């Protein structure tokens, strides 16, 4: 596929209309269709008035993106999710099917980006980046290295190149020269590097350190143009307040005073009883000692 290819891929819908890469459905009446002979199984046809729903391949149906940092990242959300899932996978049942699905998704991404009015340079550069990270993710898995993916990479399909590990960083440096115009693109670069893309630094000693330096510089550039990021998770949060009463709210003050006084009285009484029990044997011993001299004195007096 050349860089100037402007073909829009369309898939016919069951109702007979044409559906483009967006969510718009166009119904075209066919004169004479009602007078023709009814086709077999016409009763089982899908109703014409069905909700608009984008056509998505089963291979990537579980990776529907939400809101991203910017429109470009949002459009690439599905492929970023596939990248993160793929790079950690050990097996894949249908590598060829995944290749076809990603090719379709890249075409949809390109068509949607052009419809939003993005510059041609941004669209092609973003497509190149996505092809590079997806190829790297697949080819560094056990199943990807044994498949035919290397003979038909996404880069070879869309850009007639075999590897994007070096050009990825060349495009990044070019985009950094005009950060104000390419801020969305720089954020896409930052996400790819944060998710683990290494490119030409993968086989270099201390390559990870070099990538971290590039990522830090990129973050500083983005921050200068985006401003300080919001540190709070929610700027308008409101607490639910206390939903249950505390024990102090259930009990009056006088009840607490009575309980404390009772504890003190019982504690004093118990301690006094314990002291009495311990002191009684000692007192009895002292009494026995004092009785012996008195008896002895009486005996001496009688003898005299």
C-alpha positions as CSV (number, residue, x, y, z in Angstrom):
1,X,0.0,0.0,0.0
2,X,1.6,3.3,-1.0
3,X,1.7,6.4,1.0
4,X,-0.7,8.2,-1.3
5,X,-3.3,5.5,-1.4
6,X,-6.6,7.0,-0.6
7,X,-8.8,4.0,-1.0
8,X,-11.6,3.7,1.5
9,X,-12.5,0.1,2.3
10,X,-16.2,-0.5,2.7
11,X,-18.1,-3.5,3.8
12,X,-21.7,-4.1,2.6
13,X,-24.3,-4.4,5.2
14,X,-27.1,-6.9,5.3
15,X,-29.6,-4.2,4.5
16,X,-28.1,-3.4,1.2
17,X,-26.5,0.0,2.1
18,X,-22.9,1.0,2.2
19,X,-21.0,1.5,5.4
20,X,-17.8,3.5,5.6
21,X,-15.2,3.5,8.3
22,X,-17.4,5.7,10.4
23,X,-20.7,5.0,12.0
24,X,-22.9,6.5,9.2
25,X,-25.2,4.1,7.4
26,X,-26.5,5.1,3.9
27,X,-29.6,3.2,2.6
28,X,-30.0,3.1,-1.2
29,X,-33.5,2.2,-2.6
30,X,-33.4,-0.3,-5.5
31,X,-36.2,0.5,-8.0
32,X,-38.0,-2.6,-9.1
33,X,-36.9,-4.7,-6.2
34,X,-40.4,-5.0,-4.8
35,X,-41.8,-6.3,-8.1
36,X,-39.2,-9.0,-8.5
37,X,-39.7,-12.5,-7.3
38,X,-39.1,-13.0,-3.6
39,X,-35.8,-14.5,-2.8
40,X,-35.6,-17.7,-0.7
41,X,-35.1,-17.0,3.0
42,X,-36.3,-13.4,2.7
43,X,-38.1,-13.8,6.0
44,X,-34.8,-14.3,7.8
45,X,-33.2,-11.1,6.5
46,X,-32.0,-8.6,9.1
47,X,-34.4,-5.7,9.5
48,X,-33.5,-2.5,7.6
49,X,-34.0,-0.3,10.7
50,X,-31.2,-1.7,12.8
51,X,-28.9,0.4,15.2
52,X,-25.7,1.7,13.7
53,X,-22.8,-0.4,15.0
54,X,-19.3,-0.5,13.7
55,X,-18.1,-3.7,12.1
56,X,-15.3,-5.2,14.1
57,X,-13.3,-8.4,13.5
58,X,-13.7,-11.2,16.0
59,X,-9.9,-11.3,16.6
60,X,-9.9,-7.8,18.2
61,X,-13.5,-7.5,19.4
62,X,-12.4,-7.6,23.0
63,X,-10.2,-4.5,22.7
64,X,-12.7,-1.7,22.2
65,X,-11.0,1.6,23.2
66,X,-12.4,4.2,25.4
67,X,-11.3,7.8,25.7
68,X,-7.6,8.5,25.2
69,X,-5.2,11.3,25.8
70,X,-6.1,12.9,22.5
71,X,-8.0,12.0,19.3
72,X,-5.0,10.2,17.7
73,X,-4.4,8.0,20.8
74,X,-8.1,7.3,21.0
75,X,-8.2,6.1,17.4
76,X,-5.2,3.9,18.1
77,X,-6.6,2.5,21.3
78,X,-7.6,-0.8,20.0
79,X,-4.2,-1.6,18.5
80,X,-2.4,-0.4,21.6
81,X,-4.5,-2.8,23.6
82,X,-3.7,-5.6,21.2
83,X,0.0,-4.7,21.5
84,X,-0.1,-5.0,25.3
85,X,-1.9,-8.3,25.2
86,X,0.2,-9.8,22.4
87,X,3.6,-9.0,23.8
88,X,2.9,-11.1,26.9
89,X,1.2,-14.1,25.2
90,X,2.9,-17.4,24.9
91,X,0.7,-19.0,22.3
92,X,-1.8,-17.9,19.6
93,X,-4.3,-20.2,17.8
94,X,-4.5,-18.2,14.6
95,X,-1.5,-15.9,13.8
96,X,-2.7,-15.5,10.2
97,X,-6.1,-14.4,11.4
98,X,-4.6,-11.9,13.7
99,X,-2.5,-10.5,10.8
100,X,-5.6,-10.0,8.7
101,X,-7.5,-8.4,11.6
102,X,-4.7,-5.9,12.3
103,X,-4.5,-5.0,8.6
104,X,-8.2,-4.2,8.6
105,X,-7.8,-2.3,11.8
106,X,-4.9,-0.2,10.4
107,X,-7.0,0.6,7.3
108,X,-9.9,1.7,9.5
109,X,-7.5,3.8,11.6
110,X,-6.2,5.5,8.5
111,X,-9.6,6.2,7.1
112,X,-10.9,7.5,10.4
113,X,-7.9,9.7,11.0
114,X,-8.3,11.3,7.6
115,X,-12.0,11.9,8.2
116,X,-11.2,13.9,11.3
117,X,-9.0,16.2,9.3
118,X,-5.5,15.1,10.5
119,X,-2.6,16.0,8.4
120,X,-1.3,13.3,6.0
121,X,2.1,13.4,7.6
122,X,0.6,12.6,11.0
123,X,-1.6,9.8,9.7
124,X,1.2,8.0,7.9
125,X,3.7,8.5,10.7
126,X,1.2,7.1,13.2
127,X,0.5,4.2,11.0
128,X,4.2,3.5,10.7
129,X,4.6,3.6,14.5
130,X,1.7,1.2,15.1
131,X,3.0,-1.2,12.5
132,X,6.4,-1.1,14.2
133,X,5.2,-1.8,17.7
134,X,2.8,-4.6,16.6
135,X,5.5,-6.3,14.5
136,X,7.9,-6.2,17.4
137,X,5.4,-7.5,19.8
138,X,4.5,-10.5,17.6
139,X,8.0,-11.4,16.5
140,X,9.4,-11.5,20.0
141,X,6.8,-14.1,21.1
142,X,7.5,-17.8,20.9
143,X,4.6,-18.4,18.5
144,X,5.3,-15.3,16.4
145,X,9.0,-16.2,15.7
146,X,7.8,-19.6,14.4
147,X,5.0,-18.2,12.2
148,X,5.2,-16.7,8.7
149,X,4.8,-13.2,10.2
150,X,8.4,-12.3,9.5
151,X,7.8,-12.9,5.7
152,X,4.9,-10.5,5.7
153,X,5.2,-8.0,8.5
154,X,2.7,-5.1,8.8
155,X,5.5,-2.7,7.8
156,X,6.1,-4.6,4.6
157,X,2.4,-4.5,3.8
158,X,1.8,-0.8,4.4
159,X,5.3,0.8,4.0
160,X,7.4,-1.7,2.1
161,X,9.9,-1.9,4.9
162,X,10.9,-4.9,7.0
163,X,11.9,-3.3,10.3
164,X,11.0,0.0,12.0
165,X,13.2,-0.2,15.0
166,X,15.5,2.7,13.9
167,X,13.1,4.8,11.8
168,X,10.7,4.9,14.8
169,X,13.2,7.1,16.7
170,X,14.0,9.1,13.5
171,X,10.4,10.1,13.2
172,X,10.3,10.9,16.9
173,X,13.2,13.4,16.5
174,X,11.6,15.0,13.5
175,X,8.3,15.5,15.4
176,X,10.1,17.0,18.4
177,X,11.3,19.8,16.2
178,X,7.8,21.2,16.1
179,X,6.2,20.0,19.4
180,X,3.3,22.4,19.3
181,X,2.1,21.1,16.0
182,X,2.8,17.4,16.8
183,X,1.8,17.2,20.4
184,X,-0.7,14.4,19.8
185,X,1.9,12.4,18.0
186,X,4.4,12.9,20.7
187,X,2.0,11.6,23.3
188,X,1.5,8.5,21.1
189,X,5.3,8.0,21.1
190,X,5.4,8.4,24.8
191,X,2.7,5.7,25.3
192,X,4.5,3.3,23.0
193,X,7.8,3.7,24.9
194,X,6.0,3.4,28.2
195,X,4.4,0.2,27.2
196,X,7.7,-1.4,26.4
197,X,8.7,-0.7,22.8
198,X,12.5,-0.9,22.4
199,X,13.2,-1.0,18.7
200,X,16.9,-0.7,17.8
201,X,17.8,-0.4,21.5
202,X,16.6,-3.9,22.2
203,X,19.9,-5.6,21.5
204,X,22.1,-2.8,22.8
205,X,23.9,-2.9,26.1
206,X,22.2,-0.5,28.5
207,X,19.5,0.0,25.8
208,X,16.8,0.2,28.4
209,X,18.6,3.1,30.1
210,X,18.8,5.0,26.8
211,X,15.1,4.5,26.2
212,X,14.3,5.8,29.7
213,X,16.3,8.9,29.0
214,X,14.4,9.4,25.7
215,X,11.2,8.9,27.5
216,X,12.0,11.4,30.2
217,X,13.0,14.1,27.7
218,X,9.8,13.4,25.8
219,X,7.7,13.8,29.0
220,X,9.4,17.1,29.7
221,X,8.6,18.3,26.2
222,X,4.9,17.2,26.5
223,X,4.6,18.8,29.9
224,X,5.8,22.2,28.6
225,X,3.0,22.3,26.1
226,X,0.3,20.5,28.0
227,X,1.0,22.1,31.3
228,X,1.0,20.5,34.7
229,X,-0.9,17.3,34.8
230,X,-3.8,16.9,37.3
231,X,-2.4,15.1,40.4
232,X,-5.8,14.4,41.9
233,X,-7.7,11.4,40.6
234,X,-10.9,13.3,40.9
235,X,-11.1,17.1,41.3
236,X,-14.8,17.2,42.2
237,X,-15.1,14.2,44.5
238,X,-17.5,14.3,47.4
239,X,-17.5,12.0,50.4
240,X,-20.6,10.1,51.3
241,X,-20.4,11.3,54.9
242,X,-21.1,9.1,57.9
243,X,-23.8,6.6,57.1
244,X,-23.8,4.9,60.5
245,X,-24.1,6.5,64.0
246,X,-21.2,6.1,66.4
247,X,-21.6,4.5,69.9
248,X,-21.5,7.9,71.5
249,X,-24.5,9.0,69.5
250,X,-26.5,6.0,70.7
251,X,-25.7,6.2,74.4
252,X,-26.5,9.3,76.6
253,X,-23.7,10.8,78.7
254,X,-25.2,9.8,82.0
255,X,-25.1,6.2,81.0
256,X,-21.4,6.4,80.3
257,X,-20.8,8.1,83.7
258,X,-22.8,5.3,85.5
259,X,-20.9,2.6,83.7
260,X,-17.5,4.2,84.6
261,X,-18.5,4.7,88.2
262,X,-19.7,1.1,88.5
263,X,-16.4,-0.2,87.1
264,X,-14.5,1.9,89.6
265,X,-16.6,0.7,92.6
266,X,-16.4,-2.9,91.6
267,X,-12.7,-2.6,90.9
268,X,-12.1,-1.0,94.4
269,X,-14.2,-3.6,96.1
270,X,-12.5,-6.4,94.3
271,X,-9.0,-5.1,95.1
272,X,-10.0,-4.6,98.8
273,X,-11.2,-8.1,99.1
274,X,-8.1,-9.5,97.4
275,X,-5.9,-7.4,99.8
276,X,-7.9,-8.8,102.8
277,X,-7.4,-12.4,101.7
278,X,-3.7,-11.8,101.3
279,X,-3.3,-10.0,104.6
280,X,-5.3,-12.4,106.8
281,X,-2.6,-15.1,107.0
282,X,0.1,-12.5,107.8
283,X,-2.0,-11.1,110.6
284,X,-2.7,-14.5,112.1
285,X,1.1,-15.2,112.1
286,X,1.8,-12.0,113.8
287,X,-0.9,-12.8,116.5
288,X,0.7,-16.1,117.1
289,X,4.1,-14.6,117.6
290,X,2.9,-12.0,120.1
291,X,1.0,-14.7,122.2
292,X,4.2,-16.8,122.9
293,X,6.0,-14.2,125.1
294,X,2.9,-13.6,127.1
295,X,2.5,-17.3,128.0
296,X,6.2,-17.5,128.9
297,X,6.0,-14.5,131.2
298,X,3.1,-16.0,133.1
299,X,5.0,-19.3,133.7
300,X,8.0,-17.5,135.1
301,X,5.8,-15.5,137.6
302,X,4.2,-18.7,138.9
303,X,7.6,-20.4,139.5
304,X,8.8,-17.4,141.6
